[in-house]
């Protein structure tokens, strides 16, 4: 490849992103939810999952809700990108509201499939 495109200037691996906290691994819970590939979420998504300011909310429950909705959306989707919107209580409102997200499935560092969940508009 170097002959065709030249020397690689910079590379940022998924492993580095997980170590740096740019991505947060939720693979163990994803497996429990029936998702067979490793799953990581962006910091922005993790911040929403971690917002437990409303009584009765916890990170595990919010993550489970997101992963379950992702699994359902992925079953009816074609291609490597899934758009979905789990409902979360946010910003002091007692009413759950949809949070638009998307999940991308592609090759990880070892070229095996991995899933990355991000908010709509994130890269």
C-alpha positions, -999 to +999 in steps of 0.1 A: +000+000+000+029+024+007+038+023-030+003+034-040-005+060-013+028+068+003+039+064+039+013+064+066+013+098+084-007+088+115-027+059+127-050+058+157-062+023+166-094+012+183-072-002+211-056+032+216-091+049+216-103+025+243-071+030+264-074+068+260-111+068+270-122+081+236-143+049+234-158+029+262-161-008+259-196-022+266-190-056+250-197-078+281-232-063+284-237-064+246-231-101+247-257-105+274-281-085+251-274-109+223-249-089+202-220-111+192-195-085+181-175-063+205-193-030+211-178+004+222-196+037+227-182+072+222-177+095+252-208+114+243-229+083+244-213+071+276-221+105+292-258+100+284-257+064+297-240+078+329-266+105+335-283+092+365-296+125+378-332+113+377-343+088+404-345+052+394-319+056+367-285+037+366-258+032+341-264-005+337-301+000+330-296+028+305-268+008+287-291-023+286-319-002+271-296+012+245-281-022+235-316-038+234-329-011+210-297-014+190-302-052+187-338-048+175-328-021+150-299-042+137-322-072+131-343-052+106-314-033+090-293-040+060-257-028+056-231-017+081-249+013+096-279+013+119-299+043+130-319+040+162-332+062+191-335+047+226-357+066+250-339+083+280-350+106+307-326+136+304-319+171+316-343+171+346-374+161+326-394+132+338-405+124+303-383+099+283-373+113+249-356+097+219-318+101+216-308+096+180-278+073+177-261+053+150-240+022+151-213+013+126-201-022+121-167-026+105-133-041+109-114-036+141-077-035+146-074-073+139-099-069+110-126-088+129-161-071+130-166-045+158-195-021+165-191+015+175-221+034+188-222+072+185-247+101+186-260+112+152-236+138+139-205+123+155-177+108+134 
